[in-house]
Amino acid sequence: MKLEVEGLCFSYSGKPVLEGITFSAGVGEVVGIIGQNGCGKTTLLSCINALYAPSSGEARIDGVSIRGMPKRDVAKKIAFVTQSANITFPFTVFDTVMMGRYPWVGFEGNSRERDLEAVYRAMRDTGVLDFADRPVNELSGGERRRVMIARALAQEPEVLLLDEPTLHLDISHQFDLMELVRGLAAEKGITVLIVTHDIVLAARYCGRVMILKDRGIYRIGDTEKIMLSDNLRDAFFIDADVSRDERFGISVLIVGRDKRGEGDPPGGGCGGG
C-alpha cells in the first residue's frame, strides 16, 4: 500500500491554507507532521480523509484517487482519530469499538464472525479488552485514547491518521501511547500520519517528519535529517539542542526561544489547524 498526496491545495473562504502539498508514505511508516498553530496540520489530515475537498490536487491510495470515492469505501481504507476523545453517552468499550465496523456492516448492525474477530483483536492490540464492558465515559483519558485507536483499528484500515493523540495525557501515558502506535505500524503494516505539537515525541517515535510552514512543506525526510537545530529555529523560533541517544534515538532539548520570533504572531497567521 502506498499513500500519495500530490499538489494538494485548500482554502478557507478564499484564504489559502495549504498550497502544493506533495509527499508519499509507505507500508508501516510513521510520519510525524509538525508546525506552528494554524499552519494546516489538521486540515491536511481532513483532506486526506475526504472530510474536506481540496481546491486542487488529490490524495491517492495505491494509485486510486480518494476524491469522489464513496465515504464507506474511504472508511475501509483510512481511519481518522480526532483530537477529542470525549464521549458523553455511556457506551461500553465493546460497543464503541464495534462502531469502527460501520463501513463493513452498516447501521443495521448485522455483525458477522469476522466483525467480532476484528473488534476483539483491536481491543487486545490496544490493551482495552479487560474493560470491554465498562462505560467509556468512566475511563481515564489515556484509556479513552486507547479505545478510540481500537475503534479505528476495527475498521481494518491501511492508513491511520492521528490528530494530537497525546493531548492532555500525562507523560507516562504519552510514551505508552506512542509506543503502541509505533508497534502497531510495524506489526500490521499500517501507514500512520501523526499530527503533534510535541516535537520531542515526534523526534523519538516517527521515522520521518514533515514540517509545515507558510502553507507548504518546509522540510520532509528521515527524522535524523529533519530534526536539526536550524530547522526547528526557522519553523518554531526556538533554540534546541538535538542529539542522538543510543537507547532511544533522536533527543530534542528545547533550551529557549529564539529572539527572531518575538514579533511573530502565534501560528504565523496561516489559519486552519
C-alpha positions, 0 to 999 in steps of 0.5 A, a space after each residue: 500500500 502506498 499513500 500519495 498526496 500530490 499538489 494538494 491545495 485548500 482554502 478557507 473562504 478564499 484564504 489559502 491554507 495549504 498550497 502544493 502539498 506533495 509527499 508519499 508514505 509507505 507500508 508501516 511508516 510513521 510520519 510525524 507532521 509538525 508546525 506552528 498553530 494554524 499552519 494546516 496540520 489538521 486540515 491536511 489530515 481532513 483532506 486526506 480523509 475526504 472530510 474536506 475537498 481540496 481546491 486542487 490536487 488529490 490524495 491517492 491510495 495505491 494509485 486510486 484517487 480518494 476524491 469522489 470515492 464513496 465515504 464507506 469505501 474511504 472508511 475501509 481504507 483510512 481511519 481518522 482519530 480526532 483530537 477529542 476523545 470525549 464521549 458523553 453517552 455511556 457506551 461500553 468499550 465493546 460497543 464503541 469499538 464495534 462502531 469502527 465496523 460501520 463501513 463493513 456492516 452498516 447501521 443495521 448492525 448485522 455483525 458477522 464472525 469476522 466483525 467480532 474477530 476484528 473488534 476483539 483483536 483491536 481491543 487486545 492490540 490496544 490493551 482495552 479488552 479487560 474493560 470491554 464492558 465498562 462505560 467509556 465515559 468512566 475511563 481515564 483519558 489515556 484509556 479513552 485514547 486507547 479505545 478510540 485507536 481500537 475503534 479505528 483499528 476495527 475498521 481494518 484500515 491501511 492508513 491511520 491518521 492521528 490528530 494530537 493523540 497525546 493531548 492532555 495525557 500525562 507523560 507516562 501515558 504519552 510514551 505508552 501511547 506512542 509506543 503502541 502506535 509505533 508497534 502497531 505500524 510495524 506489526 500490521 503494516 499500517 501507514 500512520 500520519 501523526 499530527 503533534 505539537 510535541 516535537 520531542 515525541 515526534 523526534 523519538 517515535 516517527 521515522 520521518 517528519 514533515 514540517 509545515 510552514 507558510 502553507 507548504 512543506 518546509 522540510 520532509 525526510 528521515 527524522 535524523 535529517 529533519 530534526 536539526 537545530 536550524 530547522 526547528 529555529 526557522 519553523 518554531 523560533 526556538 533554540 534546541 539542542 538535538 542529539 542522538 541517544 543510543 537507547 532511544 534515538 533522536 533527543 530534542 532539548 528545547 533550551 529557549 526561544 529564539 529572539 527572531 520570533 518575538 514579533 511573530 504572531 502565534 501560528 504565523 497567521 496561516 489559519 486552519 489547524 
